[in-house]
Amino acid sequence: MEEEEEENLQSILQWAAALGISDSINNNNNSASSSSSSSCLGRSLSVSHFPEAGGRGLAATRAIRKGELILRVPKSALMTTHSLITKHQKQVLSSALGKYPLLSSTQILSIVLLNELDKGRSSCWYPYLKQMPRSYDLLASFGQFEIEALQIDDAIWTAQKAVQKGKMEWEEAKPLMSELNIKPQLITFKAWLWASATISSRTMHIPWDTAGCLCPVGDFFNYAPPEEDPWNSTEEIFDSNVDRLIDAGYDEAVASYCFYAKRHYREGDQVLLSYGTYTNLELLEHYGFLLQENPNDKAFMSLEPEMYSLCSWPKESLYISQDGKPSFALLSTIRLWATPVVQRRSVKHIAFSGHQISSENEVAVMEWLANRCQVLLSSFSTSIEEDTLMLRIIEKIQDFDVPTSDYGETPSVLRNEICSFLERPSCHTASVALCVLSSSLRASTVRQPLTCGIVCQKVRTLPSSMGSARDLISPLGLERIQDQ
Ligand SMILES: C[S@@+](CC[C@H](N)C(=O)[O-])C[C@H]1O[C@@H](n2cnc3c(N)ncnc32)[C@H](O)[C@@H]1O
């Protein structure tokens, strides 16, 4: 398997070099030069494995300075709906597409991607397609048990919606795929999920198609959250690349997708790309992974009905951040609510300018928040300690094939859950959950049926909202609250 992966990798790097993709950038004349080379990488970047941060990714082969252009992918190497409609097929595809005007640009890209896959070795994109992940762990591929294991309402709701959307889009696309005579196994829901997850997790923005483009080799960059708010960054203003607030983009002037280093890297460091600002739930939904430390994660808080009438903030602005800080909207609303009714009018401006109203008021606010967190945490069926224990058991089972009767000190609630999940037949969903939950385990996605059910349990340890809800406890000084 590893040998096959290595072969696939070598063939895509050669293929990419022939298309003019290059990490060898001559900054003087701004031209990429490696089309004669046997690999498109090696001058600035190399493919490497980062078990704790995305698996396959790109490492710096030398010290790289912030702002350097590190990879360029010419327009002709970008896989787009347009580039997938070859001259040969243009008429057939265009007239078939014309009959389904309601399909979205993303659905169309999924269809032409599956159509390309259908060509097998005869596709000119074959080396690229061959090295793509075989399955993904986005919310849309979650089964019922994995969804329930998320525990928190908005995560469950988001997952259910993602599954429904996937099914609906597939139903809408099926007639066209049949009309194009795509092989039956590529018209299945599973194949559809693969195509739409490929697009969701690997495409990049281009100005001429809202579905975006697949960018060979550029899509080997793993994710790091943006480090700072570019609008508040003074350093950015004096940086030589002053007008570039993102680390990758299509540059019409050189007709290429260009990738820049967002910070300094030492040789051997993983070079990361910021795909955008996401909470963990959003990362799971769109990319199929989440981060243990995500500065953009949020725990959304619901308020008392009466509180909503005091403010006009949208619900998405009422949250506690990963560092435990309540959002401006949440804090100002609770401050106002905690003020005696007769005084509210006179202090409203203080609350909505983000200032404390009084120390007494601030204590009441923190008490209310702490209580709310406690209620939220106690509504989950397992605690973080139980989830951690569950993870350890699962890892033991995977490593040593421990019989289910051998769970040692496992609390009976967990033991029962493990057993009932083990009885579930859904092997596929379990391995999906497994992948989602532990990037270090990603390398081996084929799991024994033994681990099927219980891996779903891992879901609950990591999804964002719950993680945040628990994490927020610490900064508020309420470490033990979940054990009470
Ligand atoms: C654009 S691809 C990046 C390259 C990918 N690792 C590969 O081998 O092709 C995006 C996918 O990489 C994985 N990924 C990226 N950044 C990650 C991170 N920080 N932690 C875990 N997985 C990550 C996720 O599976 C995501 O959907």
The ligand as an ORCA input file, in Angstrom:
! r2SCAN-3c Opt
* xyz 0 1
  C      -6.560     20.471      0.983
  S      -6.359     18.966      1.747
  C      -4.759     19.047      2.446
  C      -3.872     17.887      2.059
  C      -4.285     16.546      2.514
  N      -3.697     16.263      3.818
  C      -3.896     15.484      1.507
  O      -3.223     14.525      1.877
  O      -4.278     15.591      0.366
  C      -7.425     19.226      3.109
  C      -7.586     18.021      3.989
  O      -6.422     17.743      4.725
  C      -6.743     17.396      6.068
  N      -6.227     18.453      6.941
  C      -5.773     19.661      6.563
  N      -5.305     20.355      7.611
  C      -5.472     19.584      8.682
  C      -5.173     19.754     10.065
  N      -4.615     20.865     10.541
  N      -5.481     18.742     10.913
  C      -6.058     17.598     10.445
  N      -6.365     17.381      9.146
  C      -6.066     18.354      8.265
  C      -8.252     17.298      6.124
  O      -8.620     15.984      5.837
  C      -8.681     18.213      5.004
  O      -9.938     17.897      4.486
*
